[in-house]
Amino acid sequence: MNPEPSAVDTIIDTVSAVFMVVGAVMSLGAAIGLLRFPDLMSRMHAATKPQVLGLFLLLASVGLQLRTWWVWPVLFVAWIFQVLTVPVSAHMVGRAGYRTKHLHRELLSVDELEAVVLKAADKKAAEPQDPGERPGDDHQHGSA
């Protein structure tokens, strides 16, 4: 005997399928942007923005398909972890890329970080150095 699916099951399955397809397309778009965009800043944007929403949709699809309440807190924690870590990692990668000149300045519409970096470089150049320390050494003295 094959029980007929209820109307609610059909609606949940349809919403889950739409979430899964849209989430997969967004994640695929993030991957393609990561490969195709010309510089670090564009790639970083492509890798973070659609990926977080795509993951949310995929996790929601999994939660809808499992149809149990206990899985939602676990999926929510997984998504919150991504929401909290992706912007921080993108920020750090962006700053490192900026400082190591891995960007195309002509593609920037506004460069708000330039003044901060120049000020920090001038401040570091003005500081007196230890006589035994070579310029460019950024390690701290002392025992580990």
Phi, psi and omega in degrees: 000132181248107181290142179288136177291143180283170179296325179294318177298320179295317179295316179298317179296321180292313178298318179298318180295318179296315178301318183294316181293314181294319178297319179293321179294321179293319178294322176296319177299321177296318180293318179294318177297324178297325180275327191262335185289152192282331186225173185300315183296317178294318179296320180297317178297315181294327183281339185257313188296301183288336183294319182293316178291322177298318177296318178302314180295320178294319178293322176296322177297317178298315179299320179292322182288325181287332176055039174230145184287328187292339182282336184297316177298323179294315179295322179296318179296319178298319180289318179298322177301318178293318181298325182276329185266328183297314178296324180293314180294321178296321178297315181292320178295319179297316178294318179296318178295322179295314183291332179264010175064034176263057178208162176258105183299329181292343178271351179277131177276324177222135179243086182280344184273343184301314181296322180293316181294317179296320179295318178294322179293319178295320180295318180293322180292331182279342182288140175289143181256155173298145179298329181271356183265133177278149175299135179098348176286122182245016180273157179266146180276149177132172181270150183268000000 
